[in-house]
Amino acid sequence: MTQQPFSSAALRGAVDLSALSGRAGSAPGAPGAGGSGGPARSGGTAPTEGGTGGVAGRSGALVQASDATFESVLNASATAPLVLVLWTPQLPESVQHLRELVEAARTHQGRFQVVGVDIAENPGIMQAISPVLQQVFGQVSSLPVVMGLLSGQPMPFYLGVQPMEQVDQLLEKFLEAAVANGVTGRVDLGDEVPAEGQGESEDEELPPLHQVAYDAIEQGDWAAAISAYEQALAQDAGDEQARLGLGQVRLLERTSGMDLTAVRQAAADRPQDVQAQIDAADLDVAGGHVEDGFGRLVELVRRTSAEDRDAARTHLLGLFEVVGLQDPRVTQARRALMSALY
């Protein structure tokens, strides 16, 4: 997967997010930003080294934020450094990287708190920070999106999974910037148990067949993982997590043996070759470039006919299932597909 390099603007908090809190957090009946005009700026009431910080009422290295709680996140960044991570359960690598950042917060003994946001469930936050991300990265083409927050100001870090050796260096610079701005609160880690991407304990028991599938994935045994998920669905046809897992593992199985360069070249050389375009779309989605993969197949549907068109359409519908039918990218691609068909 092509990863977004670290941003040269990573430690320049050039844009104030305080005005966005009401927009992201204004669910029906929920209050917007208070009359204080957003979070306190550095140099105000930030606690000294060792003081309590983090999202109000939420201890631990990781908290999960929502559209309704975004304002409290911004306020918390006036007292302790926050690392905001936009992730989705449809991309397991984004969940894994979230966990790595949580572990880094523990290693740093609570000098910063990780705030996770499931973008599929909280589109308001993504909409609110999109102008900031576009200034730095242009199009958001991969997940997770990772950025720092100090006193309500964003510091875009990077897109996509990055090596933790480089991330640790960036975090050190981020914490230096926090000290320079008087944001030195620490998060109370307590005796917490490591958390899943959804904020659940890693020790929480998975359903037996899900555990079998998870273990098989860890070993790269796609066939065993597929079999476990199929058994889970045979027992409960409404098991949404098994359905998503099955689609994702089948995608991993299809792409695991592909030569990325050869597949990309074949797709470029043979734009009408349905299989070449399908293979490239699979690599796009597996690598987190979901919109690229969807767009490739929509265009293939538009310029083909008969069996070729049906094959492209059917495969695209299968990729919708992999990403998740509630994902906004799927909704947008469905509209584009309808336009291409009719």
C-alpha positions as CSV (number, residue, x, y, z in Angstrom):
1,M,0.0,0.0,0.0
2,T,1.3,3.4,-0.9
3,Q,1.4,5.4,2.4
4,Q,1.1,9.1,2.9
5,P,4.5,10.4,4.1
6,F,4.7,12.4,7.3
7,S,3.5,15.9,6.8
8,S,5.9,18.8,6.9
9,A,3.1,20.7,8.6
10,A,2.7,18.1,11.3
11,L,3.8,20.4,14.1
12,R,2.2,23.6,12.8
13,G,-1.2,24.0,14.5
14,A,-2.2,26.6,11.9
15,V,-6.0,26.1,12.0
16,D,-8.2,26.6,15.0
17,L,-10.8,23.9,15.3
18,S,-12.8,25.5,18.2
19,A,-15.4,26.9,15.8
20,L,-16.1,23.4,14.5
21,S,-17.1,21.8,17.8
22,G,-20.7,22.9,17.6
23,R,-21.0,21.7,14.0
24,A,-19.5,18.2,14.7
25,G,-21.2,17.7,18.0
26,S,-24.7,19.1,17.2
27,A,-26.8,16.0,17.2
28,P,-30.5,16.7,17.4
29,G,-31.2,18.1,20.9
30,A,-27.5,18.3,21.7
31,P,-25.9,21.7,22.6
32,G,-23.4,23.3,20.3
33,A,-20.3,25.1,21.4
34,G,-20.6,27.1,24.6
35,G,-20.4,30.8,24.9
36,S,-16.8,30.6,25.9
37,G,-15.8,30.6,22.3
38,G,-14.1,27.2,22.4
39,P,-11.3,25.7,24.4
40,A,-8.9,27.7,26.5
41,R,-5.7,28.6,24.8
42,S,-2.3,27.5,26.0
43,G,-0.9,29.6,28.8
44,G,-4.2,29.8,30.6
45,T,-5.3,27.1,33.1
46,A,-3.3,24.2,31.7
47,P,-2.0,22.0,34.6
48,T,1.6,21.7,35.4
49,E,3.6,18.6,34.7
50,G,2.0,15.6,36.4
51,G,-1.5,17.2,36.7
52,T,-4.6,15.5,35.6
53,G,-5.6,15.9,31.9
54,G,-7.4,14.2,29.1
55,V,-11.1,14.1,28.1
56,A,-13.3,15.1,31.0
57,G,-14.6,12.1,32.9
58,R,-12.7,9.6,30.7
59,S,-9.5,8.1,32.2
60,G,-7.3,5.7,30.3
61,A,-4.9,5.8,27.3
62,L,-7.8,5.5,24.9
63,V,-11.3,7.1,24.7
64,Q,-13.7,6.8,21.8
65,A,-15.2,10.1,20.6
66,S,-18.5,10.7,18.8
67,D,-20.1,13.6,16.9
68,A,-21.9,14.5,20.1
69,T,-18.7,14.5,22.3
70,F,-16.3,16.2,19.9
71,E,-16.6,19.5,21.8
72,S,-15.3,17.9,25.0
73,V,-12.4,16.5,23.1
74,L,-11.4,19.9,21.9
75,N,-11.7,21.3,25.4
76,A,-9.6,18.5,26.8
77,S,-6.8,19.4,24.4
78,A,-6.2,22.6,26.4
79,T,-5.1,20.5,29.4
80,A,-3.3,17.5,27.9
81,P,-2.0,16.6,24.4
82,L,-4.4,14.4,22.4
83,V,-3.7,12.2,19.4
84,L,-6.8,11.9,17.2
85,V,-7.1,8.7,15.2
86,L,-9.8,8.3,12.5
87,W,-10.4,4.6,11.9
88,T,-13.0,2.1,10.6
89,P,-13.6,-1.5,11.5
90,Q,-13.8,-2.2,7.8
91,L,-10.0,-1.7,7.6
92,P,-8.4,-4.0,10.2
93,E,-5.1,-2.3,9.7
94,S,-6.5,1.0,10.9
95,V,-7.8,-0.7,14.1
96,Q,-4.4,-2.4,14.7
97,H,-2.5,0.9,14.3
98,L,-4.9,2.5,16.7
99,R,-3.9,-0.1,19.3
100,E,-0.2,0.6,18.6
101,L,-0.8,4.3,19.3
102,V,-2.6,3.4,22.5
103,E,0.3,1.3,23.6
104,A,2.6,4.2,22.8
105,A,0.5,6.4,25.1
106,R,1.0,3.9,27.9
107,T,4.7,3.7,27.3
108,H,4.8,7.5,27.6
109,Q,3.0,7.1,31.0
110,G,0.0,9.1,30.0
111,R,1.7,12.2,28.6
112,F,-0.9,12.1,25.9
113,Q,-4.3,10.5,25.3
114,V,-5.5,8.7,22.2
115,V,-8.9,9.7,20.9
116,G,-10.4,7.2,18.5
117,V,-13.2,8.1,16.0
118,D,-15.1,5.5,14.0
119,I,-15.7,7.6,10.9
120,A,-18.5,5.3,9.6
121,E,-20.5,6.1,12.7
122,N,-19.5,9.7,13.1
123,P,-19.5,11.5,9.8
124,G,-19.9,14.9,11.4
125,I,-16.3,14.8,12.8
126,M,-14.9,13.9,9.4
127,Q,-16.8,16.7,7.8
128,A,-15.6,19.1,10.4
129,I,-11.9,18.4,10.0
130,S,-11.9,17.7,6.2
131,P,-10.9,21.3,5.3
132,V,-7.9,21.0,7.6
133,L,-6.9,17.6,6.1
134,Q,-7.4,18.9,2.5
135,Q,-5.0,21.8,3.2
136,V,-2.2,19.4,4.2
137,F,-2.9,16.2,2.3
138,G,-5.3,17.0,-0.5
139,Q,-7.5,14.0,-0.9
140,V,-7.8,11.6,2.1
141,S,-7.0,8.4,0.3
142,S,-6.2,6.0,3.2
143,L,-6.9,5.3,6.8
144,P,-6.2,5.8,9.6
145,V,-5.9,9.5,9.7
146,V,-3.7,10.6,12.6
147,M,-3.4,14.1,14.0
148,G,-2.4,15.8,17.2
149,L,-4.6,18.3,19.1
150,L,-3.2,21.0,21.3
151,S,-5.4,23.7,22.7
152,G,-8.0,23.1,20.1
153,Q,-5.5,23.4,17.2
154,P,-4.9,20.4,14.9
155,M,-1.5,19.2,13.9
156,P,-2.1,16.8,11.0
157,F,0.5,13.9,11.2
158,Y,-0.1,11.3,8.5
159,L,-2.4,9.1,6.5
160,G,-2.3,5.4,6.4
161,V,-0.3,3.0,8.7
162,Q,3.2,4.2,9.4
163,P,6.2,2.4,11.0
164,M,6.1,2.9,14.8
165,E,9.8,3.8,14.8
166,Q,8.9,6.9,12.8
167,V,5.7,7.5,14.7
168,D,7.6,7.5,18.0
169,Q,10.0,10.2,16.7
170,L,7.0,12.3,15.7
171,L,5.3,11.8,19.1
172,E,8.5,13.1,20.8
173,K,8.4,16.3,18.8
174,F,4.7,16.6,19.5
175,L,5.2,16.4,23.2
176,E,8.0,18.9,23.0
177,A,5.6,21.3,21.3
178,A,3.1,20.6,24.0
179,V,5.5,21.5,26.7
180,A,6.5,24.7,24.9
181,N,2.8,25.7,24.8
182,G,2.2,24.9,28.4
183,V,0.0,21.8,27.7
184,T,1.5,19.4,30.1
185,G,-1.3,17.5,31.8
186,R,-1.1,13.7,32.2
187,V,-3.8,11.1,31.7
188,D,-4.7,8.9,34.6
189,L,-4.0,5.4,33.2
190,G,-5.2,3.6,36.4
191,D,-5.1,-0.2,36.1
192,E,-6.8,-0.3,32.8
193,V,-6.8,-3.3,30.5
194,P,-5.6,-2.8,26.9
195,A,-8.5,-1.7,24.7
196,E,-9.8,-2.9,21.4
197,G,-10.5,-0.4,18.6
198,Q,-14.1,-0.1,19.8
199,G,-13.0,0.6,23.4
200,E,-13.6,-3.0,24.6
201,S,-11.0,-5.1,26.5
202,E,-8.8,-7.3,24.4
203,D,-9.5,-10.0,27.0
204,E,-13.2,-10.0,26.2
205,E,-14.1,-13.4,24.8
206,L,-14.9,-13.6,21.1
207,P,-17.5,-16.1,19.9
208,P,-15.7,-19.4,19.4
209,L,-15.8,-19.4,15.6
210,H,-14.8,-15.8,15.4
211,Q,-11.8,-16.6,17.6
212,V,-10.9,-19.5,15.3
213,A,-11.1,-17.2,12.3
214,Y,-9.0,-14.5,14.0
215,D,-6.3,-17.0,14.9
216,A,-6.2,-18.3,11.4
217,I,-5.9,-14.8,10.0
218,E,-2.9,-14.2,12.3
219,Q,-1.3,-17.3,10.8
220,G,-2.2,-16.3,7.2
221,D,-4.4,-19.3,6.8
222,W,-7.1,-17.8,4.7
223,A,-8.9,-21.1,4.0
224,A,-9.3,-21.8,7.7
225,A,-10.6,-18.3,8.4
226,I,-13.1,-18.5,5.6
227,S,-14.3,-21.9,6.8
228,A,-14.8,-20.5,10.4
229,Y,-16.7,-17.5,9.2
230,E,-18.9,-19.6,6.9
231,Q,-19.7,-21.9,9.9
232,A,-20.6,-18.8,12.0
233,L,-23.0,-17.6,9.3
234,A,-24.5,-21.1,8.9
235,Q,-25.3,-20.9,12.7
236,D,-26.5,-17.3,12.5
237,A,-27.3,-15.8,9.2
238,G,-27.6,-12.4,10.8
239,D,-24.0,-12.4,12.2
240,E,-22.9,-9.1,10.6
241,Q,-19.3,-9.3,11.9
242,A,-18.9,-12.8,10.4
243,R,-20.3,-11.5,7.1
244,L,-17.9,-8.6,7.0
245,G,-15.0,-10.8,8.2
246,L,-15.8,-13.4,5.5
247,G,-15.7,-10.7,2.7
248,Q,-12.5,-9.2,4.0
249,V,-10.7,-12.5,4.3
250,R,-11.8,-13.5,0.8
251,L,-10.3,-10.2,-0.4
252,L,-7.0,-11.0,1.4
253,E,-6.9,-14.4,-0.1
254,R,-7.4,-13.0,-3.6
255,T,-4.7,-10.4,-3.2
256,S,-2.1,-12.1,-1.1
257,G,-0.3,-13.7,-4.0
258,M,-0.6,-10.7,-6.4
259,D,2.4,-8.9,-7.8
260,L,1.4,-5.3,-7.2
261,T,3.5,-3.8,-10.0
262,A,2.4,-6.4,-12.5
263,V,-1.3,-6.0,-11.6
264,R,-1.1,-2.2,-11.9
265,Q,0.7,-2.4,-15.2
266,A,-1.8,-4.9,-16.6
267,A,-4.7,-2.6,-15.6
268,A,-3.0,0.4,-17.3
269,D,-2.2,-1.5,-20.5
270,R,-5.6,-3.2,-20.8
271,P,-8.3,-0.8,-19.7
272,Q,-11.0,-3.0,-21.3
273,D,-9.8,-6.3,-19.6
274,V,-12.3,-7.0,-16.9
275,Q,-10.2,-9.3,-14.9
276,A,-7.2,-6.9,-15.0
277,Q,-9.4,-4.1,-13.7
278,I,-11.0,-6.3,-11.0
279,D,-7.6,-7.4,-9.8
280,A,-6.5,-3.8,-9.6
281,A,-9.7,-2.8,-7.7
282,D,-9.1,-5.6,-5.2
283,L,-5.6,-4.2,-4.5
284,D,-7.0,-0.7,-4.2
285,V,-9.6,-1.7,-1.6
286,A,-7.2,-4.0,0.3
287,G,-4.7,-1.2,0.5
288,G,-7.2,1.3,1.9
289,H,-7.8,3.2,-1.4
290,V,-11.5,2.4,-1.3
291,E,-12.7,5.2,-3.5
292,D,-10.1,4.4,-6.2
293,G,-11.2,0.7,-6.3
294,F,-14.9,1.6,-6.5
295,G,-14.3,4.3,-9.1
296,R,-12.3,1.9,-11.3
297,L,-15.1,-0.6,-11.4
298,V,-17.8,2.0,-11.9
299,E,-15.9,3.3,-15.0
300,L,-15.5,-0.3,-16.2
301,V,-19.3,-0.8,-15.9
302,R,-19.8,2.5,-17.8
303,R,-17.7,1.5,-20.8
304,T,-18.5,-2.3,-21.1
305,S,-21.6,-4.3,-21.9
306,A,-23.3,-7.7,-21.7
307,E,-21.3,-10.3,-19.7
308,D,-18.3,-8.0,-19.1
309,R,-20.5,-5.3,-17.6
310,D,-22.3,-7.8,-15.4
311,A,-19.0,-9.2,-14.1
312,A,-17.7,-5.8,-13.2
313,R,-21.0,-4.9,-11.5
314,T,-21.2,-8.1,-9.5
315,H,-17.7,-7.8,-8.3
316,L,-18.3,-4.1,-7.3
317,L,-21.3,-5.2,-5.3
318,G,-19.2,-7.8,-3.5
319,L,-16.6,-5.1,-2.6
320,F,-19.5,-3.0,-1.1
321,E,-20.1,-5.9,1.2
322,V,-16.4,-6.0,2.2
323,V,-16.3,-2.3,3.1
324,G,-19.8,-2.3,4.8
325,L,-23.1,-1.2,3.4
326,Q,-23.4,1.7,5.9
327,D,-20.1,3.2,4.9
328,P,-20.6,6.6,3.2
329,R,-18.1,5.6,0.5
330,V,-20.4,2.8,-0.5
331,T,-23.4,5.1,-0.6
332,Q,-21.6,7.4,-2.9
333,A,-20.4,4.6,-5.1
334,R,-23.9,3.1,-5.4
335,R,-25.1,6.4,-6.8
336,A,-22.3,6.5,-9.3
337,L,-23.0,2.8,-10.3
338,M,-26.7,3.6,-10.9
339,S,-25.7,6.5,-13.1
340,A,-23.3,4.3,-15.0
341,L,-26.0,1.6,-15.5
342,Y,-28.8,3.9,-16.5
